[in-house]
Amino acid sequence: MVELDKEQEKAFVNELMEDNELKGASKKRLIKFLGNKYDWDRQRVQFRLTRALIAERYAASH
């Protein structure tokens, strides 16, 4: 299991937030949660983040 220090976690989260044009603390918490769950693997976290955002938008529209 990969362990990142606080600065590396912050950089990872901020990079994904910027790449996906996201804002807000809830999105940061989601990325942190996914990062911990998938061992900070960028490709896996990006895939799951995309799926979560799609599901969130779908739920909000219905």
C-alpha positions as CSV (number, residue, x, y, z in Angstrom):
1,M,0.0,0.0,0.0
2,V,1.3,3.4,-1.0
3,E,1.6,6.0,1.7
4,L,1.8,9.7,0.8
5,D,2.6,12.5,3.1
6,K,0.2,15.5,3.5
7,E,2.0,17.6,0.8
8,Q,1.9,14.8,-1.8
9,E,-1.8,14.1,-1.1
10,K,-2.6,17.8,-1.4
11,A,-0.7,18.0,-4.7
12,F,-2.4,14.9,-6.0
13,V,-5.9,16.2,-5.1
14,N,-5.2,19.7,-6.4
15,E,-3.9,18.3,-9.7
16,L,-7.1,16.2,-10.2
17,M,-9.3,19.1,-9.2
18,E,-7.6,21.3,-11.8
19,D,-7.6,18.7,-14.5
20,N,-11.3,18.0,-14.1
21,E,-12.2,21.7,-13.5
22,L,-13.8,20.9,-10.1
23,K,-14.4,23.2,-7.1
24,G,-15.5,22.6,-3.5
25,A,-14.5,20.7,-0.4
26,S,-16.9,17.8,-1.1
27,K,-15.0,17.0,-4.4
28,K,-11.7,17.2,-2.5
29,R,-13.0,14.8,0.1
30,L,-14.2,12.5,-2.7
31,I,-10.8,12.5,-4.4
32,K,-9.0,11.9,-1.1
33,F,-11.3,9.0,-0.3
34,L,-10.8,7.4,-3.8
35,G,-7.0,8.0,-3.5
36,N,-6.9,6.1,-0.2
37,K,-9.1,3.3,-1.5
38,Y,-7.1,2.8,-4.8
39,D,-3.6,3.4,-3.4
40,W,-3.2,6.8,-5.1
41,D,-3.2,5.2,-8.6
42,R,-4.0,8.1,-10.8
43,Q,-5.6,6.2,-13.6
44,R,-7.9,4.2,-11.2
45,V,-8.8,7.3,-9.2
46,Q,-9.6,9.3,-12.4
47,F,-11.9,6.5,-13.7
48,R,-13.8,6.2,-10.4
49,L,-14.0,10.0,-10.0
50,T,-15.5,10.3,-13.5
51,R,-18.1,7.5,-12.8
52,A,-19.0,9.2,-9.4
53,L,-19.5,12.6,-11.1
54,I,-21.7,11.1,-13.8
55,A,-23.8,9.3,-11.2
56,E,-24.1,12.5,-9.2
57,R,-25.3,14.5,-12.2
58,Y,-27.7,11.8,-13.1
59,A,-29.2,11.7,-9.6
60,A,-29.5,15.5,-9.5
61,S,-31.4,15.5,-12.8
62,H,-34.1,13.0,-11.7
